[in-house]
Amino acid sequence: MNHSRQPRLTRSTAVLTAAGVLLAAVGVAPVSAAVPTDLFISEYVEGPTGANAKVLELYNGTAAPIDLAAGAYVIDFYTNGAATPSGTIALIGTVPASDVFTIANPSSIPLLLALARQQDAALNFNGNDALVLRKGAAVLDSIGQVGFDPGAAGWGTDPVDTVDVDLFRKAAVTSGDTNPTDAFDPAAEWSAFGGGIYGIGQHTIDTGGGGGGGGGEPADSGQVAADVTLEAETACIELSTTSISFGTLGFAVEEAPATPNVTITSCSTAEIQVNASATDATGTGATWTLVNDGSTCGGSPDLGTNQYRLGITGPGFADGPIALDKLETSVAGLVPTASTTHTPVIWMPCSGSDGDGQRMEFFINYTAMIEE
């Protein structure tokens, strides 16, 4: 297997490019925050075309699983300023402790459906429709303002509004908005992705700590909960999964493996070379730069602040992880029907980096080449 960096082969044809988005939340824990006692809405996706992205994510931050059916958990919809529910969805299934539950309209894009634990065509809200999460008669959370129609622009101010957006709950929020009729400004408790970037599938909260340090300042304890999504059309390579997670990481963590692994299988009729590359972190508030020079925090060279490394490893990597950068790197050679397994690994920025409380995004790109 050749792991050296190579330019695109001149006597070859690109047969597949699989691009994936990595979404990472980084935040300093507040001095104190309440521990969740029940479900609340952790993400809201209102897509730009029809029902191609209508998703709600619920977070269970308690220490025990929650049986949705036994608890009579429902979502009520209030369409166009209605004061009474226009529709209701009864939730089913179980939400494990410290995990999320995603419900999606079945017409949502495959990337989102792959992460949904429940699908329901009634989940067909627009940005001016209020939503309420109930447990029996008790309101646990709400989005929008029941009884008020904000018009086509929805609630909030672009980019943090309720139209054509992915809103995710800020890490400091540990319980829902239980007054569905008060004024609603999403910027108070929500941040936003845009442009078809989705963070569904994981959520991180801050429940306290972070104290200490000089003069009582909070300690630098940025936490990263990262997902990598590999979006691919099956051509001459197939990818085994559409979502992996780095879990929760602090600054200066090295080589933390992501799970599950990604298995790449050749469906070509000839031997192929598989390349991989990555991009800088360019998401909201992120200014981190991708490097691949072998640096680590406190090492020589020192990774320093606002820089991170990304790589892949696996059974075929006898010399250790292969660091990725913006240039394509050869990561596998596969004969027809053969497979290889990759585990993404990350070297987090050193303490003191910018980006606390923000999310970043970058891409892992797989490209398969076949010689003519």
LOBAVEX-436207 format. One record per residue (C-alpha): residue in one letter; x, y, z. Coordinates in Angstrom, 2 decimals. Example, Ala and Ser with C-alpha at 12.3 -4.5 7.8 and 13.67 -1.06 7.14 Angstrom:
resn:A	u:12.30	v:-4.50	w:7.80
resn:S	u:13.67	v:-1.06	w:7.14
***
This chain:
resn:M	u:0.00	v:0.00	w:0.00
resn:N	u:1.39	v:3.37	w:-1.02
resn:H	u:0.72	v:6.15	w:1.50
resn:S	u:2.74	v:8.90	w:-0.19
resn:R	u:1.13	v:12.15	w:-1.32
resn:Q	u:0.56	v:12.15	w:-5.06
resn:P	u:-0.96	v:14.52	w:-7.61
resn:R	u:-4.04	v:13.37	w:-9.49
resn:L	u:-2.99	v:10.64	w:-11.94
resn:T	u:-2.68	v:11.86	w:-15.49
resn:R	u:-3.71	v:8.51	w:-17.02
resn:S	u:-6.74	v:8.02	w:-14.86
resn:T	u:-10.34	v:9.02	w:-14.45
resn:A	u:-11.96	v:10.24	w:-11.24
resn:V	u:-14.81	v:7.83	w:-10.59
resn:L	u:-16.17	v:9.03	w:-7.26
resn:T	u:-15.78	v:11.91	w:-4.87
resn:A	u:-17.34	v:11.53	w:-1.42
resn:A	u:-17.42	v:14.75	w:0.60
resn:G	u:-18.24	v:14.83	w:4.29
resn:V	u:-18.96	v:17.60	w:6.79
resn:L	u:-17.46	v:17.55	w:10.25
resn:L	u:-19.40	v:19.58	w:12.78
resn:A	u:-17.76	v:20.32	w:16.11
resn:A	u:-19.05	v:22.26	w:19.09
resn:V	u:-16.43	v:23.94	w:21.26
resn:G	u:-17.33	v:25.69	w:24.49
resn:V	u:-16.08	v:26.68	w:27.90
resn:A	u:-18.32	v:25.30	w:30.62
resn:P	u:-20.12	v:27.95	w:32.70
resn:V	u:-19.49	v:28.14	w:36.42
resn:S	u:-22.85	v:26.52	w:37.12
resn:A	u:-25.81	v:25.18	w:35.14
resn:A	u:-28.79	v:23.04	w:35.97
resn:V	u:-28.75	v:19.32	w:35.23
resn:P	u:-31.54	v:18.34	w:32.79
resn:T	u:-34.53	v:16.60	w:34.33
resn:D	u:-36.40	v:15.72	w:31.11
resn:L	u:-36.29	v:16.01	w:27.33
resn:F	u:-35.88	v:19.29	w:25.49
resn:I	u:-35.50	v:20.19	w:21.80
resn:S	u:-31.81	v:20.27	w:20.88
resn:E	u:-32.02	v:20.84	w:17.11
resn:Y	u:-34.57	v:22.19	w:14.61
resn:V	u:-34.20	v:21.80	w:10.84
resn:E	u:-36.53	v:23.69	w:8.50
resn:G	u:-35.29	v:23.04	w:4.96
resn:P	u:-35.50	v:25.39	w:2.01
resn:T	u:-37.55	v:23.29	w:-0.42
resn:G	u:-40.81	v:21.56	w:0.47
resn:A	u:-40.21	v:18.85	w:3.05
resn:N	u:-36.67	v:17.92	w:1.97
resn:A	u:-35.38	v:18.79	w:5.45
resn:K	u:-37.94	v:18.79	w:8.26
resn:V	u:-36.36	v:17.39	w:11.41
resn:L	u:-36.53	v:17.80	w:15.17
resn:E	u:-33.92	v:16.41	w:17.55
resn:L	u:-34.68	v:15.84	w:21.24
resn:Y	u:-32.01	v:15.49	w:23.90
resn:N	u:-32.13	v:13.35	w:27.03
resn:G	u:-29.57	v:14.82	w:29.40
resn:T	u:-30.73	v:12.73	w:32.36
resn:A	u:-28.98	v:9.68	w:33.78
resn:A	u:-31.71	v:7.24	w:32.72
resn:P	u:-33.35	v:6.20	w:29.44
resn:I	u:-36.76	v:7.70	w:28.62
resn:D	u:-39.60	v:5.60	w:27.21
resn:L	u:-41.47	v:8.03	w:24.96
resn:A	u:-44.68	v:6.05	w:24.59
resn:A	u:-44.97	v:5.29	w:28.30
resn:G	u:-44.41	v:8.95	w:29.12
resn:A	u:-47.01	v:10.16	w:26.59
resn:Y	u:-44.54	v:12.48	w:24.86
resn:V	u:-46.04	v:14.37	w:21.90
resn:I	u:-45.24	v:17.24	w:19.56
resn:D	u:-48.03	v:19.77	w:18.86
resn:F	u:-48.06	v:22.01	w:15.77
resn:Y	u:-49.67	v:25.46	w:15.67
resn:T	u:-49.90	v:26.52	w:12.02
resn:N	u:-49.87	v:30.16	w:10.88
resn:G	u:-50.58	v:31.69	w:14.28
resn:A	u:-53.20	v:29.16	w:15.42
resn:A	u:-54.06	v:29.26	w:19.12
resn:T	u:-55.04	v:25.57	w:19.23
resn:P	u:-53.02	v:22.62	w:17.88
resn:S	u:-53.29	v:22.06	w:14.13
resn:G	u:-51.82	v:18.58	w:14.54
resn:T	u:-50.10	v:16.28	w:17.03
resn:I	u:-47.48	v:13.52	w:16.71
resn:A	u:-47.18	v:10.87	w:19.39
resn:L	u:-43.53	v:9.94	w:19.89
resn:I	u:-42.47	v:6.30	w:20.13
resn:G	u:-39.27	v:4.51	w:21.09
resn:T	u:-36.67	v:5.06	w:23.78
resn:V	u:-34.10	v:7.82	w:24.22
resn:P	u:-30.96	v:6.50	w:25.97
resn:A	u:-29.38	v:8.56	w:28.72
resn:S	u:-27.20	v:11.41	w:27.42
resn:D	u:-28.35	v:10.74	w:23.87
resn:V	u:-30.60	v:12.23	w:21.22
resn:F	u:-33.79	v:11.16	w:19.46
resn:T	u:-34.47	v:12.42	w:15.95
resn:I	u:-37.85	v:12.55	w:14.21
resn:A	u:-37.97	v:13.43	w:10.50
resn:N	u:-40.44	v:13.91	w:7.69
resn:P	u:-39.99	v:10.85	w:5.41
resn:S	u:-39.40	v:13.21	w:2.46
resn:S	u:-36.27	v:14.61	w:4.12
resn:I	u:-32.93	v:14.04	w:2.42
resn:P	u:-31.28	v:10.60	w:2.93
resn:L	u:-28.51	v:12.13	w:5.05
resn:L	u:-31.09	v:13.12	w:7.67
resn:L	u:-33.31	v:10.04	w:7.36
resn:A	u:-30.31	v:7.84	w:8.13
resn:L	u:-30.17	v:9.44	w:11.59
resn:A	u:-33.93	v:9.44	w:12.28
resn:R	u:-35.36	v:7.10	w:14.91
resn:Q	u:-38.92	v:8.01	w:13.93
resn:Q	u:-40.43	v:9.21	w:10.65
resn:D	u:-43.82	v:10.88	w:10.33
resn:A	u:-45.31	v:12.72	w:7.35
resn:A	u:-47.18	v:15.00	w:9.77
resn:L	u:-43.84	v:16.62	w:10.63
resn:N	u:-44.33	v:19.24	w:7.93
resn:F	u:-43.92	v:22.61	w:9.64
resn:N	u:-42.75	v:25.90	w:8.14
resn:G	u:-40.75	v:28.69	w:9.74
resn:N	u:-43.86	v:30.55	w:10.95
resn:D	u:-45.40	v:27.52	w:12.71
resn:A	u:-45.03	v:27.16	w:16.47
resn:L	u:-43.98	v:23.76	w:17.90
resn:V	u:-44.56	v:22.46	w:21.41
resn:L	u:-43.05	v:19.38	w:23.08
resn:R	u:-45.36	v:17.97	w:25.77
resn:K	u:-45.26	v:15.15	w:28.31
resn:G	u:-48.91	v:14.50	w:28.99
resn:A	u:-50.34	v:17.92	w:29.82
resn:A	u:-46.99	v:19.41	w:30.85
resn:V	u:-45.13	v:21.62	w:28.35
resn:L	u:-41.44	v:20.69	w:28.23
resn:D	u:-40.27	v:22.96	w:25.42
resn:S	u:-41.44	v:25.18	w:22.57
resn:I	u:-40.23	v:26.93	w:19.42
resn:G	u:-42.02	v:30.03	w:18.19
resn:Q	u:-44.96	v:31.77	w:19.83
resn:V	u:-48.32	v:30.03	w:19.97
resn:G	u:-51.14	v:32.29	w:18.76
resn:F	u:-48.87	v:34.62	w:16.77
resn:D	u:-47.94	v:34.48	w:13.06
resn:P	u:-44.57	v:36.19	w:12.35
resn:G	u:-45.11	v:35.97	w:8.59
resn:A	u:-42.91	v:34.43	w:5.92
resn:A	u:-39.71	v:35.68	w:7.60
resn:G	u:-40.39	v:33.55	w:10.68
resn:W	u:-39.10	v:34.34	w:14.16
resn:G	u:-35.69	v:35.90	w:14.69
resn:T	u:-33.20	v:37.74	w:12.52
resn:D	u:-31.16	v:36.12	w:9.77
resn:P	u:-29.06	v:34.00	w:10.15
resn:V	u:-30.57	v:32.93	w:13.50
resn:D	u:-34.21	v:32.67	w:12.48
resn:T	u:-36.69	v:29.84	w:11.93
resn:V	u:-36.76	v:29.78	w:8.11
resn:D	u:-34.47	v:27.67	w:5.87
resn:V	u:-32.15	v:26.89	w:8.75
resn:D	u:-30.64	v:24.35	w:11.11
resn:L	u:-30.93	v:25.72	w:14.66
resn:F	u:-29.00	v:23.99	w:17.44
resn:R	u:-29.41	v:24.66	w:21.15
resn:K	u:-26.57	v:26.45	w:22.88
resn:A	u:-24.59	v:24.24	w:25.24
resn:A	u:-25.50	v:26.35	w:28.28
resn:V	u:-29.22	v:25.53	w:27.80
resn:T	u:-30.23	v:22.53	w:29.91
resn:S	u:-34.03	v:22.80	w:29.90
resn:G	u:-36.79	v:23.83	w:27.51
resn:D	u:-38.89	v:26.97	w:27.05
resn:T	u:-42.05	v:26.00	w:28.94
resn:N	u:-44.03	v:29.15	w:28.09
resn:P	u:-45.14	v:28.68	w:24.45
resn:T	u:-47.15	v:31.92	w:24.31
resn:D	u:-44.40	v:34.39	w:25.25
resn:A	u:-42.34	v:36.31	w:22.66
resn:F	u:-39.76	v:34.16	w:20.91
resn:D	u:-36.30	v:35.21	w:19.75
resn:P	u:-34.21	v:32.18	w:18.78
resn:A	u:-30.91	v:34.04	w:19.26
resn:A	u:-31.40	v:33.88	w:23.04
resn:E	u:-30.91	v:30.11	w:23.22
resn:W	u:-30.06	v:28.94	w:19.71
resn:S	u:-27.25	v:29.16	w:17.16
resn:A	u:-27.59	v:28.40	w:13.46
resn:F	u:-26.07	v:26.56	w:10.57
resn:G	u:-26.99	v:27.48	w:7.02
resn:G	u:-26.37	v:26.39	w:3.46
resn:G	u:-27.43	v:22.77	w:3.84
resn:I	u:-25.07	v:22.01	w:6.74
resn:Y	u:-26.66	v:19.79	w:9.38
resn:G	u:-25.51	v:18.87	w:12.89
resn:I	u:-28.18	v:16.24	w:13.60
resn:G	u:-27.17	v:13.16	w:15.58
resn:Q	u:-25.43	v:14.48	w:18.70
resn:H	u:-25.72	v:17.19	w:21.31
resn:T	u:-23.45	v:18.54	w:24.04
resn:I	u:-24.41	v:20.53	w:27.14
resn:D	u:-22.45	v:22.34	w:29.85
resn:T	u:-23.67	v:21.45	w:33.32
resn:G	u:-21.14	v:23.28	w:35.47
resn:G	u:-17.50	v:23.41	w:36.46
resn:G	u:-14.90	v:25.36	w:34.56
resn:G	u:-13.93	v:27.44	w:37.61
resn:G	u:-10.45	v:28.10	w:38.87
resn:G	u:-7.46	v:29.74	w:37.30
resn:G	u:-5.92	v:33.14	w:37.84
resn:G	u:-8.21	v:35.66	w:39.50
resn:G	u:-11.16	v:33.29	w:39.41
resn:E	u:-11.38	v:33.26	w:35.60
resn:P	u:-12.96	v:30.15	w:34.04
resn:A	u:-10.54	v:27.44	w:33.02
resn:D	u:-10.02	v:26.88	w:29.30
resn:S	u:-11.90	v:23.60	w:28.91
resn:G	u:-13.29	v:23.64	w:25.42
resn:Q	u:-15.38	v:20.59	w:24.63
resn:V	u:-15.76	v:19.10	w:21.17
resn:A	u:-18.63	v:16.85	w:20.16
resn:A	u:-17.92	v:16.07	w:16.55
resn:D	u:-19.76	v:14.29	w:13.76
resn:V	u:-18.33	v:13.43	w:10.39
resn:T	u:-20.80	v:12.81	w:7.61
resn:L	u:-19.60	v:11.15	w:4.44
resn:E	u:-22.07	v:11.89	w:1.66
resn:A	u:-21.44	v:9.59	w:-1.28
resn:E	u:-23.12	v:8.30	w:-4.37
resn:T	u:-22.27	v:4.66	w:-4.92
resn:A	u:-20.01	v:4.50	w:-7.94
resn:C	u:-16.68	v:2.69	w:-7.87
resn:I	u:-16.28	v:2.85	w:-4.11
resn:E	u:-18.88	v:2.30	w:-1.41
resn:L	u:-18.78	v:3.79	w:2.09
resn:S	u:-20.15	v:1.76	w:4.99
resn:T	u:-21.58	v:4.59	w:7.08
resn:T	u:-22.98	v:8.09	w:6.79
resn:S	u:-22.19	v:9.35	w:10.28
resn:I	u:-19.38	v:8.94	w:12.79
resn:S	u:-18.70	v:10.72	w:16.07
resn:F	u:-15.59	v:11.86	w:17.92
resn:G	u:-17.55	v:12.05	w:21.17
resn:T	u:-16.66	v:14.82	w:23.64
resn:L	u:-13.09	v:16.07	w:23.56
resn:G	u:-11.19	v:18.85	w:25.25
resn:F	u:-8.51	v:21.07	w:23.80
resn:A	u:-5.07	v:19.43	w:23.34
resn:V	u:-6.52	v:15.91	w:23.00
resn:E	u:-4.50	v:13.84	w:20.55
resn:E	u:-5.46	v:10.96	w:18.29
resn:A	u:-8.94	v:10.50	w:19.74
resn:P	u:-10.57	v:7.86	w:17.52
resn:A	u:-13.93	v:8.44	w:15.90
resn:T	u:-16.59	v:5.74	w:15.81
resn:P	u:-17.85	v:3.85	w:13.97
resn:N	u:-15.09	v:3.10	w:11.49
resn:V	u:-15.56	v:3.79	w:7.79
resn:T	u:-15.18	v:0.78	w:5.51
resn:I	u:-14.37	v:1.58	w:1.89
resn:T	u:-15.14	v:-1.15	w:-0.64
resn:S	u:-14.11	v:-1.16	w:-4.28
resn:C	u:-16.93	v:-1.77	w:-6.73
resn:S	u:-14.65	v:-1.10	w:-9.69
resn:T	u:-13.64	v:-3.67	w:-12.28
resn:A	u:-10.01	v:-2.58	w:-12.11
resn:E	u:-7.50	v:-1.77	w:-9.39
resn:I	u:-8.04	v:1.68	w:-7.87
resn:Q	u:-6.11	v:4.18	w:-5.81
resn:V	u:-8.12	v:5.82	w:-3.02
resn:N	u:-7.08	v:9.34	w:-2.03
resn:A	u:-8.28	v:11.50	w:0.86
resn:S	u:-8.01	v:15.19	w:1.68
resn:A	u:-9.48	v:17.67	w:4.16
resn:T	u:-10.12	v:21.40	w:4.47
resn:D	u:-9.65	v:24.13	w:7.05
resn:A	u:-12.26	v:24.75	w:9.73
resn:T	u:-14.46	v:27.44	w:8.19
resn:G	u:-17.69	v:27.21	w:10.16
resn:T	u:-19.40	v:29.88	w:12.22
resn:G	u:-16.84	v:31.53	w:14.47
resn:A	u:-14.12	v:29.00	w:13.64
resn:T	u:-10.70	v:30.30	w:12.62
resn:W	u:-8.69	v:27.13	w:13.12
resn:T	u:-6.22	v:26.01	w:10.46
resn:L	u:-5.55	v:22.44	w:9.38
resn:V	u:-1.87	v:21.42	w:9.50
resn:N	u:-0.15	v:18.09	w:8.86
resn:D	u:3.46	v:18.64	w:9.92
resn:G	u:3.38	v:16.20	w:12.84
resn:S	u:3.14	v:18.95	w:15.46
resn:T	u:1.50	v:18.38	w:18.84
resn:C	u:0.72	v:20.59	w:21.81
resn:G	u:4.01	v:21.20	w:23.57
resn:G	u:5.86	v:19.18	w:20.95
resn:S	u:8.48	v:20.11	w:18.44
resn:P	u:7.03	v:21.55	w:16.30
resn:D	u:4.35	v:22.86	w:18.66
resn:L	u:0.80	v:22.68	w:17.30
resn:G	u:0.06	v:26.01	w:18.98
resn:T	u:-3.30	v:27.71	w:19.20
resn:N	u:-5.95	v:27.79	w:16.47
resn:Q	u:-4.41	v:24.84	w:14.60
resn:Y	u:-5.52	v:21.23	w:14.50
resn:R	u:-4.63	v:18.01	w:12.70
resn:L	u:-6.87	v:15.37	w:11.17
resn:G	u:-5.87	v:11.93	w:10.04
resn:I	u:-6.99	v:8.37	w:9.43
resn:T	u:-5.66	v:5.08	w:10.71
resn:G	u:-6.66	v:1.44	w:10.52
resn:P	u:-5.40	v:-2.14	w:10.26
resn:G	u:-3.50	v:-1.37	w:7.05
resn:F	u:-1.56	v:1.59	w:8.50
resn:A	u:1.55	v:-0.11	w:9.86
resn:D	u:3.39	v:3.18	w:10.25
resn:G	u:0.62	v:4.87	w:12.22
resn:P	u:-2.06	v:7.42	w:11.28
resn:I	u:-1.83	v:9.29	w:8.00
resn:A	u:-2.27	v:13.05	w:8.44
resn:L	u:-4.58	v:14.73	w:5.94
resn:D	u:-4.38	v:18.21	w:4.44
resn:K	u:-5.83	v:20.08	w:1.48
resn:L	u:-3.77	v:18.05	w:-1.00
resn:E	u:-4.90	v:14.55	w:-1.92
resn:T	u:-3.02	v:11.83	w:-0.08
resn:S	u:-2.99	v:8.21	w:-1.22
resn:V	u:-4.58	v:6.19	w:1.59
resn:A	u:-5.39	v:2.83	w:-0.03
resn:G	u:-4.90	v:0.67	w:-3.07
resn:L	u:-7.78	v:-1.71	w:-3.74
resn:V	u:-8.34	v:-4.51	w:-6.21
resn:P	u:-11.94	v:-5.21	w:-7.32
resn:T	u:-14.31	v:-6.10	w:-4.40
resn:A	u:-11.55	v:-5.51	w:-1.81
resn:S	u:-12.19	v:-3.36	w:1.29
resn:T	u:-10.21	v:-1.25	w:3.73
resn:T	u:-11.20	v:0.16	w:7.12
resn:H	u:-10.40	v:3.71	w:8.24
resn:T	u:-10.71	v:5.27	w:11.67
resn:P	u:-10.55	v:9.09	w:11.58
resn:V	u:-8.39	v:10.58	w:14.36
resn:I	u:-8.01	v:14.19	w:15.43
resn:W	u:-5.40	v:16.29	w:17.20
resn:M	u:-7.31	v:19.10	w:18.89
resn:P	u:-6.03	v:22.69	w:19.08
resn:C	u:-4.00	v:23.63	w:22.12
resn:S	u:-5.52	v:25.39	w:25.12
resn:G	u:-6.13	v:29.09	w:24.54
resn:S	u:-7.49	v:28.64	w:21.02
resn:D	u:-10.33	v:30.80	w:19.78
resn:G	u:-13.75	v:29.34	w:19.06
resn:D	u:-15.21	v:28.78	w:22.54
resn:G	u:-18.95	v:28.35	w:22.28
resn:Q	u:-18.79	v:28.10	w:18.47
resn:R	u:-19.03	v:25.31	w:15.94
resn:M	u:-16.65	v:24.56	w:13.16
resn:E	u:-16.97	v:22.59	w:9.98
resn:F	u:-14.56	v:21.08	w:7.50
resn:F	u:-14.63	v:18.38	w:4.86
resn:I	u:-13.08	v:14.95	w:4.46
resn:N	u:-12.99	v:14.15	w:0.76
resn:Y	u:-12.45	v:10.64	w:-0.65
resn:T	u:-11.53	v:10.29	w:-4.31
resn:A	u:-11.07	v:7.00	w:-6.17
resn:M	u:-8.80	v:6.88	w:-9.20
resn:I	u:-8.64	v:4.12	w:-11.82
resn:E	u:-5.92	v:3.81	w:-14.42
resn:E	u:-7.04	v:3.46	w:-18.01
***
